[in-house]
């Protein structure tokens, strides 16, 4: 069930023209960085190099078309990397889409303001399922999965991830959404979280993260406003470079901070096992 959902998530990524076109350039670079995805340590540490890989396809211009295309490609690259490492685990990351996000989880994070419902502006959602999901059919079925979530929602974690190529332009968006979600205990008649009888308090855990390239050329300092806006996000602040104290963590660190419970054992050992049993390959999907 989980791996079928992951395959659907990856198909949706490769269906984006901006990603599939860029992949022709990214693929050989990723293969070189990871020894064709045969070195578990290098696969894990690929998060330190995603920005360099992304920039191989050229910097996006400031026109809306370039920004949109670059943003979709970065979102796809982050989604691909997260699912690569989490192959065989109890977690999967999917694009925000009605066809991929189970309805119960979408309902739980719906924000209603003055009787008008709106969905989160996150680009990706990570779902951590309990061990018992392995007991149900391994053939993906939307109704079966949603029924499982309804019956086991207290054992399921949901983690929203916003992906942006430019840091300065967008840091306030995840800050504000995370504030709305984290302050949900403050009851106000005009703002409500959750519909159809479910909300975020029903989940085992919920976080909001920010992942950026970033594309701007000026150095980003710990005391800059862009950093201040995302330094306290519930799910952390990441970029596709090595971690820099006071600024951002490498995207590789998200597995320990947010998705650790999805792995039955160490993360690097998990990747090594997936390599040995042939579950991951540079040639798929």
Secondary structure, 3 states (H helix, E strand, C coil): CHHHHHHHHHHHHHCCHHHHHHHHHHHHHHHHHHCCCCCHHHHHHHHHCHHHHHHCCCCCCCCHHHHHHHHHHHHHHHHHHHHHHHCCCCEEEEECCCCCCCHHHHHHCCEEECCEEECCCCCEEEEECCHHHHHCCCCCCHHHHHHHHHHHHHHCEEEEEEEECCCCCCHHHHHHHHHHHHCCCCCECCEEECCCCCCHHHCCEEEEEEEECCCCCCCCCCCCHHHHHHCCCCCCEEECCCCECCCEEEHHHHHHHCCHHHCCCCHHHHHHHHHHCCCCCCCCC
